[in-house]
Amino acid sequence: MEPDSSEDDDTAPQARARTRPLRSTVALDGDGSCIAEARRLAAMFLTRARAEYGLPVSARAMDLTQLVVSELVTNARKYAPGPVLMDLRIVGALVEVEVWDSDPVLPVAHATDAQRVGRHGLEIVRAVAGGFEARREPVGKRIIARIALTDGPDAGATGGGPLRT
């Protein structure tokens, strides 16, 4: 379950991050431990972006990314059979969290209901992500959430736009 990283040359780290996206892709086996593993990999990815590439990553971005990863991988594990693919990448001032699973049914956000127990994951993701996209693939579906790396006043505005399904 080691992530596949994009670093094959001796170019300076910050220059590499500007010329091609910093990226990590991992296949998760879909068992109960994959959710914690996905959170751990997301934290390692952002820590590496900050330490090795000098990219600004706020504590809030670290926490929100792990929360989004947890919710998306939990949903994939809960509603789709088989493995889950998670792709993390830095694009500009954002981290994109992309989760693929084998179920083609797109998620539906429920109306806010304080009495409902559970099934709040998509609401949470949409509330904290600057951008959200859900699309069917030839096999399964792909969910993408974008989170600002910094906490500036315009951080959410660069999130990538409205909900798309």
LINDA-V811668 format. One record per residue. RES is the residue in three letters. PSI is psi in whole degrees, 0 to 359 (* if undefined). D_FIRST is the distance of its C-alpha to the first C-alpha in whole Angstrom. Layout:
RES;PSI;D_FIRST
RES;PSI;D_FIRST
This chain:
MET;32;0
GLU;137;4
PRO;149;6
ASP;116;9
SER;154;12
SER;83;16
GLU;97;18
ASP;356;20
ASP;180;23
ASP;14;25
THR;149;27
ALA;142;27
PRO;313;24
GLN;322;26
ALA;319;28
ARG;318;24
ALA;329;23
ARG;327;27
THR;335;27
ARG;149;23
PRO;141;21
LEU;130;18
ARG;148;15
SER;129;11
THR;137;10
VAL;142;6
ALA;126;7
LEU;138;7
ASP;350;9
GLY;0;12
ASP;179;13
GLY;333;14
SER;349;12
CYS;335;10
ILE;312;13
ALA;321;13
GLU;318;9
ALA;316;10
ARG;316;13
ARG;316;12
LEU;322;10
ALA;317;13
ALA;317;15
MET;320;13
PHE;312;14
LEU;326;17
THR;318;18
ARG;319;17
ALA;321;19
ARG;311;22
ALA;313;22
GLU;332;21
TYR;355;23
GLY;21;26
LEU;142;25
PRO;123;27
VAL;111;24
SER;160;26
ALA;323;25
ARG;316;26
ALA;321;24
MET;311;21
ASP;314;22
LEU;322;23
THR;316;19
GLN;323;18
LEU;313;20
VAL;315;20
VAL;314;16
SER;313;17
GLU;315;20
LEU;318;18
VAL;322;15
THR;313;17
ASN;317;20
ALA;316;17
ARG;321;16
LYS;322;20
TYR;354;22
ALA;137;19
PRO;154;18
GLY;194;15
PRO;166;12
VAL;135;12
LEU;133;11
MET;130;11
ASP;126;13
LEU;136;14
ARG;149;17
ILE;125;20
VAL;107;23
GLY;236;27
ALA;22;27
LEU;155;24
VAL;129;21
GLU;129;20
VAL;119;17
GLU;128;17
VAL;128;15
TRP;141;16
ASP;173;17
SER;352;19
ASP;122;22
PRO;351;24
VAL;122;26
LEU;145;26
PRO;152;26
VAL;127;30
ALA;130;31
HIS;156;33
ALA;148;36
THR;131;36
ASP;105;37
ALA;339;38
GLN;342;38
ARG;133;35
VAL;121;33
GLY;183;29
ARG;36;28
HIS;1;28
GLY;311;25
LEU;323;26
GLU;316;29
ILE;312;27
VAL;313;25
ARG;329;28
ALA;326;30
VAL;341;27
ALA;144;26
GLY;342;28
GLY;150;28
PHE;139;26
GLU;138;26
ALA;129;25
ARG;146;25
ARG;148;25
GLU;168;23
PRO;326;25
VAL;117;22
GLY;209;21
LYS;164;21
ARG;129;20
ILE;131;21
ILE;130;21
ALA;141;22
ARG;133;23
ILE;131;24
ALA;140;26
LEU;338;25
THR;170;29
ASP;17;31
GLY;167;34
PRO;333;37
ASP;12;36
ALA;315;32
GLY;334;32
ALA;340;34
THR;10;31
GLY;351;29
GLY;10;29
GLY;187;32
PRO;173;33
LEU;131;31
ARG;133;30
THR;*;29
